[in-house]
Amino acid sequence: MSETEKRRWKGPDKTKRGSGRRMGERKVTAYNAKSESSKKWIERQLSDPYVQKAKRDGYRARAAYKLLEIHEQTGILKPGQRVVDLGCAPGGWLQVVLKHKPKELVGIDLLAIEPVVGAHVIEGDIMNPDDVAAMMKGLSGPPDLVLSDMAANTTGHRQTDHLRTATLADMALDFAEEHLVKGGAFCSKVFQGGATADMQERLKRMFKTVKHIKPPASRAGSPELFVVAMGYRG
């Protein structure tokens, strides 16, 4: 993921966006990195084909290809939809949705985001009703699709990281349950074994079909998965 994407919505704290680095700064950057892990992450970014492809294709983040690949497997994006993108910074998923000609598109993130033409984006917190209300003003009716690529800051402890990400996935599902139109769809990042047992049970009650997907753009060593649920029962 890009530096901006790495610092995207991770929880209740706001983080300043980092500046990008040019390819020619590779050696200097590596030597000035604060830790060995930072060096490895920078080197991986510089050699990541999805990062390079995102630059060529004009996407703000490599994560755009995760949504594209999820759509290829599920057909989740359809023209004329009202779409909500939770944790939308830096805007890669917004760009993908716009290519599929939604009727309306809104997003929210704790981080400031550069405007995306065609999307109504709010810098705010999904847990703040006023922020949510400000975002929902961009829709003329209930959403047909709720997306969430929210993830917590990783600690290196897999169980802790899983629980923190699961909490965000539950928040996204709560939002979908409150706002989604009958027949609508939901897609959220989860970790490790997928949705928790409680969340999986909720999904099965709420939707006609539920599946887990690990898109090719998700790094092989990453524990992330995405749950896709379609046919909201209302």
C-alpha positions, 0 to 999 in steps of 0.5 A: 500500500502507498504511504498515504494508504498505510496511514489511512483510517486506522482508528480514533486518532488522526495522522498527518499524511506523509509526503511521497518519495521519488524513485531516485531517492531509493538508496537515500531513503533506505539509509535514513529509515528509522528501523529495519522494518521501515527499510524493508517496507520502503524497498517492498513499495518500490518493487511492488508491481501493483504500486507501479501499476497504480501510478500508471493507471492513475489510481491513488493507491494499490488498494484500488485493484483489490476492489476491482478484483473483488468486483470481477469475482462478484459483480458487486459494482453496478451502474446507478448505485448509491454507494458509501465508502467507509474509510475512503482515504486516499481515494482509490476505491472511490476512483474504482466505483466512479468508473462503474457509473454510480448514481451517487457516491459518498465517503468518510475518513478520519484523514483529510482527502484530496477531492475526488470529482463525482464523490461527496467526501467528509473528513470525520468519524463514523462513530459521530452521528453529525459526521455521518449525517453530513456524509449522507447528505450526498445521497438522495436515498438509502445506499445500495452498497456499503464498502469498508476498507478500514483497518486498525494500526497493526501492532505485530501481534496477530490476535490483537490486530485481528480483534481491532480490525474485527471491531471496525468490520462490526462498525461497518456492518452496524452502519450497513444494517441501519442504512442499506436498502433492501437487496443491497450489498456489503463488502468489508475488510476482515482479518485472518480466519475471516469474519468472527463467528458472531459477525458471520452469524449476523451476516447470514441472517442479514444477507442471502449470500456471504463469501470471503475473498482474498483478491490477488492484489492482497499481498500473500503474506497479509492476513487480510480477507474481504467479506462480501455479502449480497441480497440484504434482507432488510 
